[in-house]
Amino acid sequence: MTATGYFITGTDTGVGKTLIACALIHAFAQQGRRVAGMKPVAAGAIRTVEGWLNEDVARLRAAANVMAPLSLINPYCFELPVAPHLAAQQAGVEIDLDVVARAYGELAAHSEIVIVEGVGGFCVPLNRNQDSADLAVRLALPVILVVGLRLGCLNHALLTAQAIRARGLVLAGWIASRIDPAMALADQNREALAARIGAPLLGDVAHNAVLMPHTIAVQLDLSKLA
């Protein structure tokens, strides 16, 4: 079985990456595909019988229709909700991209699609020399960018798109996430991005505290994926 994967990144932390990643899992599953979710690095967790468990990881695992050990879905999980390289330092651990790549390979061997959610924004440090962008390159995955629509998002989104392409990666598409319901001229900002970002808009997700991944899934147009 040959798997396809997508790396989900965002213009910042808190823009809805996990919600969108889960919605993408549901959308592909609705096509009859076997879909796994993965968050290689997570910071902020509680201790369970399985070990440290991050809330985003739990949501990705629940959305997937390919079951896998927590060690593959989330190879690195840290208790402190801080930048991942700092959380790793506090835990006396160094994040190794080869470990992540092996876990991804095992997930891909049992899946048709693997949705990999990054941590924070695109260039968040993971260790002394590497960042989340290096992880995307190591996995060689096309990228889907979640843009949090709020004041400043044009600059953040266009710079992130440039950074993705500068690493030799494909920006497969982007999703507008309306995280600020009071944003002035939100539609005009979305259209400005659509005209400049150079990748297809896969969906426009409204701000709603009770919005569920399966309801977002039907709003996403996967046929536009580059």
NURO-517276 format. One record per residue (C-alpha): residue in one letter; chain; y, x, z. Coordinates in nm, 2 decimals, m for minus. Last residue first. Layout:
N
<a; A; <Y; X; Z>>
...
This chain:
226
<a; A; <2.08; m0.23; m0.56>>
<l; A; <1.99; m0.54; m0.35>>
<k; A; <2.14; m0.85; m0.52>>
<s; A; <1.81; m1.04; m0.52>>
<l; A; <1.81; m1.01; m0.14>>
<d; A; <2.07; m1.28; m0.12>>
<l; A; <2.12; m1.35; 0.25>>
<q; A; <2.21; m1.70; 0.37>>
<v; A; <1.84; m1.80; 0.43>>
<a; A; <1.80; m1.51; 0.67>>
<i; A; <2.10; m1.61; 0.88>>
<t; A; <1.91; m1.92; 1.01>>
<h; A; <1.60; m1.70; 1.08>>
<p; A; <1.81; m1.45; 1.27>>
<m; A; <1.96; m1.70; 1.51>>
<l; A; <2.33; m1.79; 1.55>>
<v; A; <2.40; m1.90; 1.91>>
<a; A; <2.72; m1.70; 1.97>>
<n; A; <2.85; m1.78; 1.62>>
<h; A; <3.07; m1.56; 1.41>>
<a; A; <2.99; m1.63; 1.05>>
<v; A; <2.77; m1.41; 0.84>>
<d; A; <2.87; m1.33; 0.48>>
<g; A; <2.58; m1.21; 0.28>>
<l; A; <2.44; m0.96; 0.03>>
<l; A; <2.77; m0.83; m0.10>>
<p; A; <2.67; m0.59; m0.38>>
<a; A; <2.78; m0.22; m0.37>>
<g; A; <3.09; m0.04; m0.51>>
<i; A; <3.30; m0.07; m0.19>>
<r; A; <3.63; m0.14; m0.37>>
<a; A; <3.64; m0.50; m0.50>>
<a; A; <3.40; m0.64; m0.24>>
<l; A; <3.61; m0.47; 0.03>>
<a; A; <3.93; m0.64; m0.08>>
<e; A; <3.74; m0.97; m0.11>>
<r; A; <3.63; m0.94; 0.25>>
<n; A; <3.98; m0.86; 0.37>>
<q; A; <4.11; m1.16; 0.18>>
<d; A; <3.85; m1.38; 0.34>>
<a; A; <3.94; m1.25; 0.69>>
<l; A; <4.31; m1.32; 0.64>>
<a; A; <4.39; m1.30; 1.02>>
<m; A; <4.09; m1.23; 1.24>>
<a; A; <4.05; m1.49; 1.51>>
<p; A; <3.67; m1.53; 1.47>>
<d; A; <3.63; m1.15; 1.53>>
<i; A; <3.27; m1.06; 1.47>>
<r; A; <3.26; m1.20; 1.12>>
<s; A; <2.98; m0.98; 0.99>>
<a; A; <3.01; m0.90; 0.62>>
<i; A; <2.69; m0.76; 0.47>>
<w; A; <2.66; m0.46; 0.25>>
<g; A; <2.44; m0.35; m0.03>>
<a; A; <2.20; m0.08; m0.16>>
<l; A; <2.43; 0.21; m0.07>>
<v; A; <2.21; 0.48; m0.22>>
<l; A; <2.20; 0.82; m0.04>>
<g; A; <2.31; 1.16; m0.16>>
<r; A; <2.47; 1.24; 0.18>>
<a; A; <2.82; 1.20; 0.02>>
<r; A; <2.71; 0.85; m0.08>>
<i; A; <2.67; 0.74; 0.28>>
<a; A; <2.98; 0.92; 0.39>>
<q; A; <3.19; 0.74; 0.11>>
<a; A; <3.05; 0.40; 0.22>>
<t; A; <3.14; 0.48; 0.58>>
<l; A; <3.49; 0.57; 0.48>>
<l; A; <3.52; 0.25; 0.29>>
<a; A; <3.39; 0.04; 0.58>>
<h; A; <3.60; 0.20; 0.85>>
<n; A; <3.92; 0.19; 0.64>>
<l; A; <3.87; m0.18; 0.55>>
<c; A; <3.75; m0.27; 0.90>>
<g; A; <4.07; m0.19; 1.07>>
<l; A; <4.14; m0.54; 1.20>>
<r; A; <3.81; m0.72; 1.22>>
<l; A; <3.52; m0.80; 0.99>>
<g; A; <3.23; m0.59; 1.13>>
<v; A; <3.07; m0.44; 0.82>>
<v; A; <2.69; m0.41; 0.82>>
<l; A; <2.59; m0.14; 0.56>>
<i; A; <2.25; m0.15; 0.40>>
<v; A; <2.13; 0.20; 0.32>>
<p; A; <1.86; 0.32; 0.07>>
<l; A; <1.60; 0.53; 0.25>>
<a; A; <1.52; 0.90; 0.23>>
<l; A; <1.37; 0.91; 0.58>>
<r; A; <1.52; 1.25; 0.64>>
<v; A; <1.84; 1.14; 0.47>>
<a; A; <1.87; 0.84; 0.70>>
<l; A; <1.81; 1.07; 1.00>>
<d; A; <2.07; 1.31; 0.88>>
<a; A; <2.32; 1.02; 0.87>>
<s; A; <2.22; 0.94; 1.23>>
<d; A; <2.33; 1.29; 1.34>>
<q; A; <2.20; 1.64; 1.36>>
<n; A; <2.30; 1.97; 1.51>>
<r; A; <2.30; 1.95; 1.89>>
<n; A; <2.11; 1.62; 1.89>>
<l; A; <2.15; 1.26; 1.78>>
<p; A; <2.52; 1.25; 1.69>>
<v; A; <2.66; 0.92; 1.55>>
<c; A; <2.74; 0.96; 1.18>>
<f; A; <2.65; 0.61; 1.05>>
<g; A; <2.78; 0.40; 1.33>>
<g; A; <2.59; 0.30; 1.65>>
<v; A; <2.22; 0.36; 1.63>>
<g; A; <2.03; 0.30; 1.31>>
<e; A; <1.81; 0.01; 1.24>>
<v; A; <1.51; 0.07; 1.02>>
<i; A; <1.37; m0.23; 0.83>>
<v; A; <1.02; m0.14; 0.70>>
<i; A; <0.89; m0.34; 0.40>>
<e; A; <0.54; m0.36; 0.26>>
<s; A; <0.37; m0.26; 0.58>>
<h; A; <0.07; m0.09; 0.73>>
<a; A; <0.13; 0.27; 0.59>>
<a; A; <0.50; 0.22; 0.64>>
<l; A; <0.46; 0.19; 1.01>>
<e; A; <0.27; 0.52; 1.02>>
<g; A; <0.52; 0.69; 0.80>>
<y; A; <0.81; 0.57; 1.01>>
<a; A; <0.64; 0.72; 1.32>>
<r; A; <0.60; 1.05; 1.14>>
<a; A; <0.96; 1.05; 1.03>>
<v; A; <1.08; 0.98; 1.38>>
<v; A; <0.88; 1.27; 1.52>>
<d; A; <1.02; 1.49; 1.24>>
<l; A; <1.37; 1.38; 1.33>>
<d; A; <1.33; 1.54; 1.68>>
<i; A; <1.56; 1.40; 1.95>>
<e; A; <1.58; 1.66; 2.23>>
<v; A; <1.48; 1.54; 2.58>>
<g; A; <1.60; 1.63; 2.93>>
<a; A; <1.68; 1.27; 3.01>>
<q; A; <2.05; 1.34; 3.06>>
<q; A; <2.05; 1.53; 2.73>>
<a; A; <1.88; 1.24; 2.55>>
<a; A; <2.14; 1.00; 2.69>>
<l; A; <2.41; 1.24; 2.57>>
<h; A; <2.26; 1.26; 2.22>>
<p; A; <2.22; 0.89; 2.21>>
<a; A; <2.58; 0.79; 2.31>>
<v; A; <2.56; 0.59; 2.63>>
<p; A; <2.36; 0.30; 2.76>>
<l; A; <2.15; 0.51; 3.00>>
<e; A; <1.78; 0.44; 3.02>>
<f; A; <1.67; 0.62; 2.70>>
<c; A; <1.43; 0.52; 2.42>>
<y; A; <1.31; 0.76; 2.15>>
<p; A; <1.00; 0.67; 1.94>>
<n; A; <1.11; 0.31; 1.90>>
<i; A; <0.89; 0.11; 1.66>>
<l; A; <0.62; 0.37; 1.66>>
<s; A; <0.60; 0.43; 2.04>>
<l; A; <0.63; 0.05; 2.09>>
<p; A; <0.29; 0.01; 1.93>>
<a; A; <0.28; m0.19; 1.61>>
<m; A; <0.26; m0.56; 1.50>>
<v; A; <0.36; m0.64; 1.14>>
<n; A; <0.52; m0.99; 1.12>>
<a; A; <0.85; m0.86; 1.26>>
<a; A; <1.11; m1.07; 1.44>>
<a; A; <0.97; m1.01; 1.79>>
<r; A; <0.96; m0.64; 1.74>>
<l; A; <1.32; m0.63; 1.62>>
<r; A; <1.43; m0.84; 1.92>>
<a; A; <1.25; m0.62; 2.17>>
<v; A; <1.40; m0.31; 2.00>>
<d; A; <1.75; m0.46; 2.04>>
<e; A; <1.68; m0.53; 2.41>>
<n; A; <1.57; m0.17; 2.48>>
<l; A; <1.24; m0.11; 2.65>>
<w; A; <1.14; 0.19; 2.87>>
<g; A; <0.77; 0.21; 2.93>>
<e; A; <0.50; m0.03; 2.83>>
<v; A; <0.47; m0.18; 3.18>>
<t; A; <0.85; m0.23; 3.17>>
<r; A; <1.15; m0.01; 3.26>>
<i; A; <1.49; m0.14; 3.14>>
<a; A; <1.69; 0.01; 2.85>>
<g; A; <2.02; 0.14; 2.73>>
<a; A; <2.00; 0.40; 2.45>>
<a; A; <1.79; 0.34; 2.15>>
<v; A; <1.66; 0.58; 1.88>>
<p; A; <1.41; 0.51; 1.61>>
<k; A; <1.48; 0.14; 1.58>>
<m; A; <1.20; 0.00; 1.37>>
<g; A; <1.11; m0.34; 1.23>>
<a; A; <0.80; m0.41; 1.03>>
<v; A; <0.76; m0.65; 0.73>>
<r; A; <0.45; m0.77; 0.55>>
<r; A; <0.60; m0.97; 0.26>>
<g; A; <0.55; m1.34; 0.19>>
<q; A; <0.90; m1.40; 0.06>>
<q; A; <0.98; m1.56; 0.40>>
<a; A; <0.88; m1.23; 0.55>>
<f; A; <1.16; m1.06; 0.35>>
<a; A; <1.42; m1.30; 0.48>>
<h; A; <1.29; m1.28; 0.84>>
<i; A; <1.30; m0.90; 0.84>>
<l; A; <1.65; m0.92; 0.69>>
<a; A; <1.76; m1.16; 0.97>>
<c; A; <1.62; m0.92; 1.23>>
<a; A; <1.83; m0.64; 1.08>>
<i; A; <2.13; m0.86; 1.06>>
<l; A; <2.11; m0.95; 1.43>>
<t; A; <2.04; m0.59; 1.52>>
<k; A; <2.33; m0.46; 1.32>>
<g; A; <2.58; m0.72; 1.46>>
<v; A; <2.91; m0.52; 1.47>>
<g; A; <2.87; m0.39; 1.83>>
<t; A; <2.86; m0.02; 1.74>>
<d; A; <3.07; 0.08; 1.44>>
<t; A; <3.09; 0.04; 1.07>>
<g; A; <2.72; m0.03; 1.07>>
<t; A; <2.39; 0.11; 0.96>>
<i; A; <2.06; m0.05; 0.84>>
<f; A; <1.82; 0.19; 0.67>>
<y; A; <1.60; 0.01; 0.42>>
<g; A; <1.23; 0.07; 0.35>>
<t; A; <0.98; 0.00; 0.08>>
<a; A; <0.61; 0.05; 0.14>>
<t; A; <0.34; 0.14; m0.10>>
<m; A; <0.00; 0.00; 0.00>>
